[in-house]
Structure formats: C-alpha cells, structure tokens
Amino acid sequence: MIETTVLVASIIGVVQVIKSAFNFPSRFVPILALTLGVVATTVYQGFGQEVVFAGIVAGLSASGLYSSVKKVAFNK
C-alpha cells in the first residue's frame, strides 16, 4: 500500500509539471489535483468507497499544501 504522504508529494510534482509544460490554467489546478488523487489511489489500491475518499483527501491536501506554502514562503 502506498503512503499518503508519498502520494500527496507525487501529486504536487505532477501538477506542477502539467502546469508548466502544457500552460495549464491555475484556476483549474485544484480540480486536476483532485482527479489525480482519485485516479492514483484507485490504481494503487483498487476501487472502493474508502479508496475514493482517500484519493479526494490526497488531492485536496496536495493543492492546499502547495498554495499554502507558496503564500507563506513567497508572500503572494
């Protein structure tokens, strides 16, 4: 089973790569992170209600962690 912290860090990295490589609009980044979280947990752990909820938590955590750190560290 994959750890949630590794999953959140991976989602942050993949979202940033997609954002910079494909000129992805910033306003859709939380939706992208949420989708990646659900897909990643489903791929690694199978399908189930608990897995989908874990994916939602991971995706929302990834988007919140990145934006919060950015605001605190860079004061934007």
Distance bins in CASP14 RR format, pairs under 12 A and 6 or more apart:
PFRMAT RR
TARGET T0000
AUTHOR 0000-0000-0000
RMODE 2
METHOD distances of the structure
MODEL  1
1 7 0 0 0 0 0 1 0 0 0 0 0
1 41 0 0 0 0 1 0 0 0 0 0 0
1 44 1 0 0 1 0 0 0 0 0 0 0
1 45 1 0 0 1 0 0 0 0 0 0 0
1 46 0 0 0 0 0 1 0 0 0 0 0
1 50 0 0 0 0 0 1 0 0 0 0 0
1 51 0 0 0 0 0 1 0 0 0 0 0
1 54 0 0 0 0 0 1 0 0 0 0 0
2 8 0 0 0 0 0 1 0 0 0 0 0
2 9 0 0 0 0 0 1 0 0 0 0 0
2 10 0 0 0 0 1 0 0 0 0 0 0
2 11 0 0 0 0 0 1 0 0 0 0 0
2 37 0 0 0 0 0 1 0 0 0 0 0
2 40 1 0 0 1 0 0 0 0 0 0 0
2 41 1 0 0 1 0 0 0 0 0 0 0
2 42 0 0 0 0 0 1 0 0 0 0 0
2 43 0 0 0 0 1 0 0 0 0 0 0
2 44 1 0 1 0 0 0 0 0 0 0 0
2 45 1 0 0 1 0 0 0 0 0 0 0
2 46 0 0 0 0 0 1 0 0 0 0 0
2 51 0 0 0 0 0 1 0 0 0 0 0
2 54 0 0 0 0 1 0 0 0 0 0 0
2 55 0 0 0 0 0 1 0 0 0 0 0
2 58 0 0 0 0 1 0 0 0 0 0 0
3 9 0 0 0 0 1 0 0 0 0 0 0
3 10 0 0 0 0 0 1 0 0 0 0 0
3 40 0 0 0 0 0 1 0 0 0 0 0
3 41 0 0 0 0 0 1 0 0 0 0 0
3 44 0 0 0 0 0 1 0 0 0 0 0
3 45 0 0 0 0 0 1 0 0 0 0 0
3 54 0 0 0 0 0 1 0 0 0 0 0
3 58 0 0 0 0 0 1 0 0 0 0 0
4 10 0 0 0 0 0 1 0 0 0 0 0
4 11 0 0 0 0 0 1 0 0 0 0 0
4 37 0 0 0 0 0 1 0 0 0 0 0
4 40 0 0 0 0 0 1 0 0 0 0 0
4 41 0 0 0 0 1 0 0 0 0 0 0
4 44 0 0 0 0 0 1 0 0 0 0 0
4 45 0 0 0 0 0 1 0 0 0 0 0
4 51 0 0 0 0 0 1 0 0 0 0 0
4 53 0 0 0 0 0 1 0 0 0 0 0
4 54 1 0 0 1 0 0 0 0 0 0 0
4 55 0 0 0 0 1 0 0 0 0 0 0
4 56 0 0 0 0 0 1 0 0 0 0 0
4 57 1 0 0 1 0 0 0 0 0 0 0
4 58 1 0 1 0 0 0 0 0 0 0 0
4 59 0 0 0 0 0 1 0 0 0 0 0
4 60 0 0 0 0 0 1 0 0 0 0 0
4 61 1 0 0 1 0 0 0 0 0 0 0
4 62 0 0 0 0 0 1 0 0 0 0 0
4 65 0 0 0 0 0 1 0 0 0 0 0
5 11 0 0 0 0 0 1 0 0 0 0 0
5 12 0 0 0 0 0 1 0 0 0 0 0
5 57 0 0 0 0 0 1 0 0 0 0 0
5 58 0 0 0 0 1 0 0 0 0 0 0
5 61 0 0 0 0 1 0 0 0 0 0 0
5 62 0 0 0 0 0 1 0 0 0 0 0
5 65 0 0 0 0 0 1 0 0 0 0 0
6 12 0 0 0 0 0 1 0 0 0 0 0
6 13 0 0 0 0 0 1 0 0 0 0 0
6 40 0 0 0 0 0 1 0 0 0 0 0
6 41 0 0 0 0 0 1 0 0 0 0 0
6 44 0 0 0 0 1 0 0 0 0 0 0
6 58 0 0 0 0 1 0 0 0 0 0 0
6 62 0 0 0 0 0 1 0 0 0 0 0
7 13 0 0 0 0 0 1 0 0 0 0 0
7 14 0 0 0 0 0 1 0 0 0 0 0
7 33 0 0 0 0 0 1 0 0 0 0 0
7 36 0 0 0 0 1 0 0 0 0 0 0
7 37 1 0 0 1 0 0 0 0 0 0 0
7 38 0 0 0 0 0 1 0 0 0 0 0
7 39 0 0 0 0 0 1 0 0 0 0 0
7 40 1 0 1 0 0 0 0 0 0 0 0
7 41 1 0 0 1 0 0 0 0 0 0 0
7 42 0 0 0 0 0 1 0 0 0 0 0
7 43 0 0 0 0 0 1 0 0 0 0 0
7 44 1 0 0 1 0 0 0 0 0 0 0
7 45 0 0 0 0 1 0 0 0 0 0 0
7 51 0 0 0 0 0 1 0 0 0 0 0
7 54 0 0 0 0 1 0 0 0 0 0 0
7 55 1 0 0 1 0 0 0 0 0 0 0
7 56 0 0 0 0 0 1 0 0 0 0 0
7 57 0 0 0 0 1 0 0 0 0 0 0
7 58 1 0 1 0 0 0 0 0 0 0 0
7 59 0 0 0 0 1 0 0 0 0 0 0
7 61 0 0 0 0 1 0 0 0 0 0 0
7 62 0 0 0 0 1 0 0 0 0 0 0
7 65 0 0 0 0 0 1 0 0 0 0 0
8 14 0 0 0 0 0 1 0 0 0 0 0
8 15 0 0 0 0 0 1 0 0 0 0 0
8 33 0 0 0 0 1 0 0 0 0 0 0
8 36 0 0 0 0 0 1 0 0 0 0 0
8 37 0 0 0 0 1 0 0 0 0 0 0
8 40 0 0 0 0 1 0 0 0 0 0 0
8 41 0 0 0 0 0 1 0 0 0 0 0
8 54 0 0 0 0 0 1 0 0 0 0 0
8 55 0 0 0 0 1 0 0 0 0 0 0
8 57 0 0 0 0 1 0 0 0 0 0 0
8 58 1 0 1 0 0 0 0 0 0 0 0
8 59 1 0 0 1 0 0 0 0 0 0 0
8 60 0 0 0 0 1 0 0 0 0 0 0
8 61 1 0 1 0 0 0 0 0 0 0 0
8 62 1 0 1 0 0 0 0 0 0 0 0
8 63 0 0 0 0 1 0 0 0 0 0 0
8 64 0 0 0 0 1 0 0 0 0 0 0
8 65 1 0 0 1 0 0 0 0 0 0 0
8 66 0 0 0 0 1 0 0 0 0 0 0
9 15 0 0 0 0 0 1 0 0 0 0 0
9 16 0 0 0 0 0 1 0 0 0 0 0
9 33 0 0 0 0 0 1 0 0 0 0 0
9 37 0 0 0 0 0 1 0 0 0 0 0
9 40 0 0 0 0 0 1 0 0 0 0 0
9 58 0 0 0 0 1 0 0 0 0 0 0
9 59 0 0 0 0 0 1 0 0 0 0 0
9 61 0 0 0 0 0 1 0 0 0 0 0
9 62 1 0 0 1 0 0 0 0 0 0 0
9 65 0 0 0 0 1 0 0 0 0 0 0
9 66 0 0 0 0 0 1 0 0 0 0 0
9 69 0 0 0 0 0 1 0 0 0 0 0
10 16 0 0 0 0 0 1 0 0 0 0 0
10 17 0 0 0 0 0 1 0 0 0 0 0
10 33 0 0 0 0 0 1 0 0 0 0 0
10 36 0 0 0 0 1 0 0 0 0 0 0
10 37 0 0 0 0 1 0 0 0 0 0 0
10 39 0 0 0 0 0 1 0 0 0 0 0
10 40 1 0 0 1 0 0 0 0 0 0 0
10 41 0 0 0 0 0 1 0 0 0 0 0
10 43 0 0 0 0 0 1 0 0 0 0 0
10 44 0 0 0 0 0 1 0 0 0 0 0
10 55 0 0 0 0 0 1 0 0 0 0 0
10 58 0 0 0 0 1 0 0 0 0 0 0
10 59 0 0 0 0 0 1 0 0 0 0 0
10 61 0 0 0 0 0 1 0 0 0 0 0
10 62 0 0 0 0 1 0 0 0 0 0 0
11 17 0 0 0 0 0 1 0 0 0 0 0
11 18 0 0 0 0 0 1 0 0 0 0 0
11 29 0 0 0 0 0 1 0 0 0 0 0
11 30 0 0 0 0 0 1 0 0 0 0 0
11 32 0 0 0 0 1 0 0 0 0 0 0
11 33 1 0 1 0 0 0 0 0 0 0 0
11 34 0 0 0 0 1 0 0 0 0 0 0
11 35 0 0 0 0 1 0 0 0 0 0 0
11 36 1 0 1 0 0 0 0 0 0 0 0
11 37 1 0 1 0 0 0 0 0 0 0 0
11 38 0 0 0 0 0 1 0 0 0 0 0
11 39 0 0 0 0 1 0 0 0 0 0 0
11 40 1 0 0 1 0 0 0 0 0 0 0
11 41 0 0 0 0 0 1 0 0 0 0 0
11 55 0 0 0 0 1 0 0 0 0 0 0
11 56 0 0 0 0 0 1 0 0 0 0 0
11 57 0 0 0 0 0 1 0 0 0 0 0
11 58 1 0 0 1 0 0 0 0 0 0 0
11 59 1 0 1 0 0 0 0 0 0 0 0
11 60 0 0 0 0 1 0 0 0 0 0 0
11 61 0 0 0 0 1 0 0 0 0 0 0
11 62 1 1 0 0 0 0 0 0 0 0 0
11 63 0 0 0 0 1 0 0 0 0 0 0
11 64 0 0 0 0 0 1 0 0 0 0 0
11 65 0 0 0 0 1 0 0 0 0 0 0
11 66 0 0 0 0 1 0 0 0 0 0 0
12 18 0 0 0 0 0 1 0 0 0 0 0
12 19 0 0 0 0 0 1 0 0 0 0 0
12 29 0 0 0 0 0 1 0 0 0 0 0
12 32 0 0 0 0 0 1 0 0 0 0 0
12 33 1 0 0 1 0 0 0 0 0 0 0
12 36 0 0 0 0 1 0 0 0 0 0 0
12 37 0 0 0 0 0 1 0 0 0 0 0
12 40 0 0 0 0 0 1 0 0 0 0 0
12 58 0 0 0 0 0 1 0 0 0 0 0
12 59 0 0 0 0 1 0 0 0 0 0 0
12 61 0 0 0 0 1 0 0 0 0 0 0
12 62 1 0 1 0 0 0 0 0 0 0 0
12 63 0 0 0 0 1 0 0 0 0 0 0
12 64 0 0 0 0 1 0 0 0 0 0 0
12 65 1 0 0 1 0 0 0 0 0 0 0
12 66 1 0 1 0 0 0 0 0 0 0 0
12 67 0 0 0 0 0 1 0 0 0 0 0
12 68 0 0 0 0 0 1 0 0 0 0 0
12 69 0 0 0 0 1 0 0 0 0 0 0
12 70 0 0 0 0 0 1 0 0 0 0 0
13 19 0 0 0 0 1 0 0 0 0 0 0
13 20 0 0 0 0 0 1 0 0 0 0 0
13 21 0 0 0 0 0 1 0 0 0 0 0
13 29 0 0 0 0 0 1 0 0 0 0 0
13 32 0 0 0 0 0 1 0 0 0 0 0
13 33 0 0 0 0 1 0 0 0 0 0 0
13 36 0 0 0 0 1 0 0 0 0 0 0
13 40 0 0 0 0 0 1 0 0 0 0 0
13 59 0 0 0 0 0 1 0 0 0 0 0
13 62 0 0 0 0 1 0 0 0 0 0 0
13 63 0 0 0 0 0 1 0 0 0 0 0
13 65 0 0 0 0 0 1 0 0 0 0 0
13 66 0 0 0 0 1 0 0 0 0 0 0
14 20 0 0 0 0 0 1 0 0 0 0 0
14 21 0 0 0 0 0 1 0 0 0 0 0
14 22 0 0 0 0 0 1 0 0 0 0 0
14 24 0 0 0 0 0 1 0 0 0 0 0
14 29 0 0 0 0 0 1 0 0 0 0 0
14 32 0 0 0 0 1 0 0 0 0 0 0
14 33 0 0 0 0 1 0 0 0 0 0 0
14 35 0 0 0 0 0 1 0 0 0 0 0
14 36 1 0 0 1 0 0 0 0 0 0 0
14 37 0 0 0 0 1 0 0 0 0 0 0
14 39 0 0 0 0 0 1 0 0 0 0 0
14 40 0 0 0 0 1 0 0 0 0 0 0
14 58 0 0 0 0 0 1 0 0 0 0 0
14 59 0 0 0 0 0 1 0 0 0 0 0
14 62 0 0 0 0 1 0 0 0 0 0 0
14 63 0 0 0 0 0 1 0 0 0 0 0
14 66 0 0 0 0 0 1 0 0 0 0 0
15 21 0 0 0 0 0 1 0 0 0 0 0
15 22 0 0 0 0 0 1 0 0 0 0 0
15 24 0 0 0 0 1 0 0 0 0 0 0
15 26 0 0 0 0 0 1 0 0 0 0 0
15 28 0 0 0 0 0 1 0 0 0 0 0
15 29 1 0 1 0 0 0 0 0 0 0 0
15 30 0 0 0 0 1 0 0 0 0 0 0
15 31 0 0 0 0 0 1 0 0 0 0 0
15 32 1 0 1 0 0 0 0 0 0 0 0
15 33 1 0 1 0 0 0 0 0 0 0 0
15 34 0 0 0 0 0 1 0 0 0 0 0
15 35 0 0 0 0 1 0 0 0 0 0 0
15 36 1 0 0 1 0 0 0 0 0 0 0
15 37 0 0 0 0 1 0 0 0 0 0 0
15 40 0 0 0 0 0 1 0 0 0 0 0
15 58 0 0 0 0 0 1 0 0 0 0 0
15 59 0 0 0 0 1 0 0 0 0 0 0
15 62 1 0 0 1 0 0 0 0 0 0 0
15 63 1 0 0 1 0 0 0 0 0 0 0
15 64 0 0 0 0 0 1 0 0 0 0 0
15 65 0 0 0 0 0 1 0 0 0 0 0
15 66 1 0 0 1 0 0 0 0 0 0 0
15 67 0 0 0 0 0 1 0 0 0 0 0
16 22 0 0 0 0 0 1 0 0 0 0 0
16 24 0 0 0 0 1 0 0 0 0 0 0
16 26 0 0 0 0 0 1 0 0 0 0 0
16 29 0 0 0 0 1 0 0 0 0 0 0
16 32 0 0 0 0 0 1 0 0 0 0 0
16 33 0 0 0 0 0 1 0 0 0 0 0
16 36 0 0 0 0 0 1 0 0 0 0 0
16 62 0 0 0 0 0 1 0 0 0 0 0
16 63 0 0 0 0 0 1 0 0 0 0 0
16 65 0 0 0 0 0 1 0 0 0 0 0
16 66 1 0 0 1 0 0 0 0 0 0 0
16 67 0 0 0 0 0 1 0 0 0 0 0
16 70 0 0 0 0 0 1 0 0 0 0 0
17 24 0 0 0 0 1 0 0 0 0 0 0
17 29 0 0 0 0 0 1 0 0 0 0 0
17 32 0 0 0 0 0 1 0 0 0 0 0
17 36 0 0 0 0 0 1 0 0 0 0 0
18 24 1 0 1 0 0 0 0 0 0 0 0
18 25 0 0 0 0 0 1 0 0 0 0 0
18 26 0 0 0 0 0 1 0 0 0 0 0
18 28 0 0 0 0 0 1 0 0 0 0 0
18 29 0 0 0 0 1 0 0 0 0 0 0
18 31 0 0 0 0 0 1 0 0 0 0 0
18 32 1 0 0 1 0 0 0 0 0 0 0
18 33 0 0 0 0 1 0 0 0 0 0 0
18 35 0 0 0 0 0 1 0 0 0 0 0
18 36 0 0 0 0 1 0 0 0 0 0 0
19 25 0 0 0 0 1 0 0 0 0 0 0
19 26 1 0 0 1 0 0 0 0 0 0 0
19 27 0 0 0 0 0 1 0 0 0 0 0
19 28 0 0 0 0 1 0 0 0 0 0 0
19 29 1 0 0 1 0 0 0 0 0 0 0
19 30 0 0 0 0 0 1 0 0 0 0 0
19 32 0 0 0 0 1 0 0 0 0 0 0
19 33 0 0 0 0 0 1 0 0 0 0 0
19 36 0 0 0 0 0 1 0 0 0 0 0
19 63 0 0 0 0 0 1 0 0 0 0 0
19 66 0 0 0 0 0 1 0 0 0 0 0
20 26 0 0 0 0 0 1 0 0 0 0 0
20 29 0 0 0 0 0 1 0 0 0 0 0
22 28 0 0 0 0 0 1 0 0 0 0 0
22 29 0 0 0 0 0 1 0 0 0 0 0
22 32 0 0 0 0 0 1 0 0 0 0 0
24 30 0 0 0 0 0 1 0 0 0 0 0
24 31 0 0 0 0 0 1 0 0 0 0 0
24 32 1 0 0 1 0 0 0 0 0 0 0
24 33 0 0 0 0 0 1 0 0 0 0 0
24 36 0 0 0 0 0 1 0 0 0 0 0
25 31 0 0 0 0 0 1 0 0 0 0 0
25 32 0 0 0 0 1 0 0 0 0 0 0
26 32 0 0 0 0 0 1 0 0 0 0 0
26 33 0 0 0 0 0 1 0 0 0 0 0
26 63 0 0 0 0 0 1 0 0 0 0 0
26 66 0 0 0 0 0 1 0 0 0 0 0
26 67 0 0 0 0 1 0 0 0 0 0 0
26 70 0 0 0 0 0 1 0 0 0 0 0
26 76 0 0 0 0 0 1 0 0 0 0 0
27 63 0 0 0 0 0 1 0 0 0 0 0
27 67 0 0 0 0 0 1 0 0 0 0 0
28 34 0 0 0 0 0 1 0 0 0 0 0
28 35 0 0 0 0 1 0 0 0 0 0 0
28 63 0 0 0 0 0 1 0 0 0 0 0
29 35 0 0 0 0 0 1 0 0 0 0 0
29 36 0 0 0 0 0 1 0 0 0 0 0
29 59 0 0 0 0 0 1 0 0 0 0 0
29 60 0 0 0 0 0 1 0 0 0 0 0
29 62 0 0 0 0 1 0 0 0 0 0 0
29 63 1 0 0 1 0 0 0 0 0 0 0
29 64 0 0 0 0 1 0 0 0 0 0 0
29 66 0 0 0 0 1 0 0 0 0 0 0
29 67 0 0 0 0 1 0 0 0 0 0 0
29 70 0 0 0 0 0 1 0 0 0 0 0
30 36 0 0 0 0 0 1 0 0 0 0 0
30 37 0 0 0 0 0 1 0 0 0 0 0
30 56 0 0 0 0 0 1 0 0 0 0 0
30 59 0 0 0 0 1 0 0 0 0 0 0
30 60 1 0 0 1 0 0 0 0 0 0 0
30 61 0 0 0 0 0 1 0 0 0 0 0
30 62 0 0 0 0 1 0 0 0 0 0 0
30 63 1 0 1 0 0 0 0 0 0 0 0
30 64 1 0 0 1 0 0 0 0 0 0 0
30 65 0 0 0 0 0 1 0 0 0 0 0
30 66 0 0 0 0 1 0 0 0 0 0 0
30 67 0 0 0 0 1 0 0 0 0 0 0
31 37 0 0 0 0 0 1 0 0 0 0 0
31 38 0 0 0 0 0 1 0 0 0 0 0
31 56 0 0 0 0 0 1 0 0 0 0 0
31 59 0 0 0 0 1 0 0 0 0 0 0
31 60 0 0 0 0 0 1 0 0 0 0 0
31 62 0 0 0 0 0 1 0 0 0 0 0
31 63 0 0 0 0 1 0 0 0 0 0 0
32 38 0 0 0 0 0 1 0 0 0 0 0
32 39 0 0 0 0 0 1 0 0 0 0 0
32 59 0 0 0 0 1 0 0 0 0 0 0
32 60 0 0 0 0 0 1 0 0 0 0 0
32 62 0 0 0 0 1 0 0 0 0 0 0
32 63 0 0 0 0 1 0 0 0 0 0 0
32 66 0 0 0 0 0 1 0 0 0 0 0
33 39 0 0 0 0 0 1 0 0 0 0 0
33 40 0 0 0 0 0 1 0 0 0 0 0
33 55 0 0 0 0 0 1 0 0 0 0 0
33 56 0 0 0 0 0 1 0 0 0 0 0
33 57 0 0 0 0 0 1 0 0 0 0 0
33 58 0 0 0 0 1 0 0 0 0 0 0
33 59 1 0 1 0 0 0 0 0 0 0 0
33 60 1 0 0 1 0 0 0 0 0 0 0
33 61 0 0 0 0 1 0 0 0 0 0 0
33 62 1 0 1 0 0 0 0 0 0 0 0
33 63 1 0 1 0 0 0 0 0 0 0 0
33 64 0 0 0 0 1 0 0 0 0 0 0
33 65 0 0 0 0 1 0 0 0 0 0 0
33 66 0 0 0 0 1 0 0 0 0 0 0
33 67 0 0 0 0 1 0 0 0 0 0 0
34 40 0 0 0 0 0 1 0 0 0 0 0
34 41 0 0 0 0 0 1 0 0 0 0 0
34 52 0 0 0 0 0 1 0 0 0 0 0
34 53 0 0 0 0 0 1 0 0 0 0 0
34 55 0 0 0 0 1 0 0 0 0 0 0
34 56 1 0 0 1 0 0 0 0 0 0 0
34 57 0 0 0 0 1 0 0 0 0 0 0
34 58 0 0 0 0 1 0 0 0 0 0 0
34 59 1 0 1 0 0 0 0 0 0 0 0
34 60 1 0 0 1 0 0 0 0 0 0 0
34 61 0 0 0 0 0 1 0 0 0 0 0
34 62 0 0 0 0 1 0 0 0 0 0 0
34 63 1 0 0 1 0 0 0 0 0 0 0
34 64 0 0 0 0 0 1 0 0 0 0 0
35 41 0 0 0 0 0 1 0 0 0 0 0
35 42 0 0 0 0 0 1 0 0 0 0 0
35 52 0 0 0 0 0 1 0 0 0 0 0
35 55 0 0 0 0 1 0 0 0 0 0 0
35 56 0 0 0 0 1 0 0 0 0 0 0
35 58 0 0 0 0 0 1 0 0 0 0 0
35 59 0 0 0 0 1 0 0 0 0 0 0
35 60 0 0 0 0 0 1 0 0 0 0 0
35 62 0 0 0 0 0 1 0 0 0 0 0
35 63 0 0 0 0 0 1 0 0 0 0 0
36 42 0 0 0 0 0 1 0 0 0 0 0
36 43 0 0 0 0 0 1 0 0 0 0 0
36 55 0 0 0 0 1 0 0 0 0 0 0
36 56 0 0 0 0 0 1 0 0 0 0 0
36 58 0 0 0 0 1 0 0 0 0 0 0
36 59 1 0 0 1 0 0 0 0 0 0 0
36 60 0 0 0 0 0 1 0 0 0 0 0
36 61 0 0 0 0 0 1 0 0 0 0 0
36 62 1 0 0 1 0 0 0 0 0 0 0
36 63 0 0 0 0 1 0 0 0 0 0 0
37 43 0 0 0 0 1 0 0 0 0 0 0
37 44 0 0 0 0 0 1 0 0 0 0 0
37 45 0 0 0 0 0 1 0 0 0 0 0
37 51 0 0 0 0 0 1 0 0 0 0 0
37 52 0 0 0 0 1 0 0 0 0 0 0
37 53 0 0 0 0 0 1 0 0 0 0 0
37 54 0 0 0 0 1 0 0 0 0 0 0
37 55 1 0 1 0 0 0 0 0 0 0 0
37 56 1 0 0 1 0 0 0 0 0 0 0
37 57 0 0 0 0 1 0 0 0 0 0 0
37 58 1 0 1 0 0 0 0 0 0 0 0
37 59 1 0 1 0 0 0 0 0 0 0 0
37 60 0 0 0 0 1 0 0 0 0 0 0
37 61 0 0 0 0 1 0 0 0 0 0 0
37 62 1 0 0 1 0 0 0 0 0 0 0
37 63 0 0 0 0 1 0 0 0 0 0 0
38 44 0 0 0 0 0 1 0 0 0 0 0
38 45 0 0 0 0 0 1 0 0 0 0 0
38 46 0 0 0 0 0 1 0 0 0 0 0
38 47 0 0 0 0 0 1 0 0 0 0 0
38 48 0 0 0 0 0 1 0 0 0 0 0
38 49 0 0 0 0 0 1 0 0 0 0 0
38 51 0 0 0 0 1 0 0 0 0 0 0
38 52 1 0 1 0 0 0 0 0 0 0 0
38 53 0 0 0 0 1 0 0 0 0 0 0
38 54 0 0 0 0 1 0 0 0 0 0 0
38 55 1 0 1 0 0 0 0 0 0 0 0
38 56 1 0 0 1 0 0 0 0 0 0 0
38 57 0 0 0 0 1 0 0 0 0 0 0
38 58 0 0 0 0 1 0 0 0 0 0 0
38 59 1 0 0 1 0 0 0 0 0 0 0
38 60 0 0 0 0 0 1 0 0 0 0 0
38 62 0 0 0 0 0 1 0 0 0 0 0
39 45 0 0 0 0 0 1 0 0 0 0 0
39 46 0 0 0 0 0 1 0 0 0 0 0
39 47 0 0 0 0 0 1 0 0 0 0 0
39 51 0 0 0 0 0 1 0 0 0 0 0
39 52 0 0 0 0 0 1 0 0 0 0 0
39 55 0 0 0 0 1 0 0 0 0 0 0
39 56 0 0 0 0 0 1 0 0 0 0 0
39 58 0 0 0 0 0 1 0 0 0 0 0
39 59 0 0 0 0 0 1 0 0 0 0 0
40 46 0 0 0 0 0 1 0 0 0 0 0
40 51 0 0 0 0 0 1 0 0 0 0 0
40 52 0 0 0 0 0 1 0 0 0 0 0
40 54 0 0 0 0 1 0 0 0 0 0 0
40 55 1 0 0 1 0 0 0 0 0 0 0
40 56 0 0 0 0 0 1 0 0 0 0 0
40 57 0 0 0 0 0 1 0 0 0 0 0
40 58 1 0 0 1 0 0 0 0 0 0 0
40 59 0 0 0 0 1 0 0 0 0 0 0
40 62 0 0 0 0 1 0 0 0 0 0 0
41 47 0 0 0 0 1 0 0 0 0 0 0
41 48 0 0 0 0 1 0 0 0 0 0 0
41 49 0 0 0 0 0 1 0 0 0 0 0
41 50 0 0 0 0 1 0 0 0 0 0 0
41 51 1 0 1 0 0 0 0 0 0 0 0
41 52 1 0 0 1 0 0 0 0 0 0 0
41 53 0 0 0 0 1 0 0 0 0 0 0
41 54 1 0 1 0 0 0 0 0 0 0 0
41 55 1 0 1 0 0 0 0 0 0 0 0
41 56 0 0 0 0 1 0 0 0 0 0 0
41 57 0 0 0 0 1 0 0 0 0 0 0
41 58 1 0 0 1 0 0 0 0 0 0 0
41 59 0 0 0 0 1 0 0 0 0 0 0
41 61 0 0 0 0 0 1 0 0 0 0 0
41 62 0 0 0 0 0 1 0 0 0 0 0
42 48 1 0 0 1 0 0 0 0 0 0 0
42 49 0 0 0 0 0 1 0 0 0 0 0
42 50 0 0 0 0 0 1 0 0 0 0 0
42 51 1 0 1 0 0 0 0 0 0 0 0
42 52 1 0 0 1 0 0 0 0 0 0 0
42 53 0 0 0 0 0 1 0 0 0 0 0
42 54 0 0 0 0 1 0 0 0 0 0 0
42 55 1 0 0 1 0 0 0 0 0 0 0
42 56 0 0 0 0 0 1 0 0 0 0 0
42 58 0 0 0 0 0 1 0 0 0 0 0
43 51 0 0 0 0 1 0 0 0 0 0 0
43 55 0 0 0 0 0 1 0 0 0 0 0
44 51 0 0 0 0 1 0 0 0 0 0 0
44 54 0 0 0 0 1 0 0 0 0 0 0
44 55 0 0 0 0 1 0 0 0 0 0 0
44 58 0 0 0 0 0 1 0 0 0 0 0
45 51 1 0 1 0 0 0 0 0 0 0 0
45 52 0 0 0 0 1 0 0 0 0 0 0
45 53 0 0 0 0 0 1 0 0 0 0 0
45 54 1 0 0 1 0 0 0 0 0 0 0
45 55 0 0 0 0 1 0 0 0 0 0 0
45 58 0 0 0 0 0 1 0 0 0 0 0
46 52 0 0 0 0 1 0 0 0 0 0 0
46 54 0 0 0 0 0 1 0 0 0 0 0
46 55 0 0 0 0 0 1 0 0 0 0 0
47 54 0 0 0 0 0 1 0 0 0 0 0
47 55 0 0 0 0 0 1 0 0 0 0 0
48 54 0 0 0 0 1 0 0 0 0 0 0
48 55 0 0 0 0 0 1 0 0 0 0 0
49 55 0 0 0 0 0 1 0 0 0 0 0
49 56 0 0 0 0 0 1 0 0 0 0 0
50 56 0 0 0 0 0 1 0 0 0 0 0
50 57 0 0 0 0 0 1 0 0 0 0 0
51 57 0 0 0 0 0 1 0 0 0 0 0
51 58 0 0 0 0 0 1 0 0 0 0 0
52 58 0 0 0 0 0 1 0 0 0 0 0
52 59 0 0 0 0 0 1 0 0 0 0 0
53 59 0 0 0 0 0 1 0 0 0 0 0
53 60 0 0 0 0 0 1 0 0 0 0 0
54 60 0 0 0 0 0 1 0 0 0 0 0
54 61 0 0 0 0 0 1 0 0 0 0 0
55 61 0 0 0 0 1 0 0 0 0 0 0
55 62 0 0 0 0 1 0 0 0 0 0 0
56 62 0 0 0 0 0 1 0 0 0 0 0
56 63 0 0 0 0 0 1 0 0 0 0 0
57 63 0 0 0 0 0 1 0 0 0 0 0
57 64 0 0 0 0 0 1 0 0 0 0 0
57 65 0 0 0 0 0 1 0 0 0 0 0
58 64 0 0 0 0 0 1 0 0 0 0 0
58 65 0 0 0 0 0 1 0 0 0 0 0
59 65 0 0 0 0 1 0 0 0 0 0 0
59 66 0 0 0 0 0 1 0 0 0 0 0
60 66 0 0 0 0 0 1 0 0 0 0 0
60 67 0 0 0 0 0 1 0 0 0 0 0
60 68 0 0 0 0 0 1 0 0 0 0 0
61 67 0 0 0 0 0 1 0 0 0 0 0
61 68 0 0 0 0 0 1 0 0 0 0 0
61 69 0 0 0 0 0 1 0 0 0 0 0
62 68 0 0 0 0 0 1 0 0 0 0 0
62 69 0 0 0 0 0 1 0 0 0 0 0
63 69 0 0 0 0 0 1 0 0 0 0 0
63 70 0 0 0 0 0 1 0 0 0 0 0
64 70 0 0 0 0 1 0 0 0 0 0 0
64 71 0 0 0 0 1 0 0 0 0 0 0
64 72 0 0 0 0 0 1 0 0 0 0 0
65 71 0 0 0 0 0 1 0 0 0 0 0
65 72 0 0 0 0 0 1 0 0 0 0 0
65 73 0 0 0 0 0 1 0 0 0 0 0
66 72 0 0 0 0 0 1 0 0 0 0 0
66 73 0 0 0 0 0 1 0 0 0 0 0
66 74 0 0 0 0 0 1 0 0 0 0 0
67 73 0 0 0 0 0 1 0 0 0 0 0
67 74 0 0 0 0 0 1 0 0 0 0 0
67 76 0 0 0 0 1 0 0 0 0 0 0
68 74 0 0 0 0 0 1 0 0 0 0 0
68 76 0 0 0 0 0 1 0 0 0 0 0
69 75 0 0 0 0 0 1 0 0 0 0 0
69 76 0 0 0 0 0 1 0 0 0 0 0
70 76 1 0 0 1 0 0 0 0 0 0 0
END
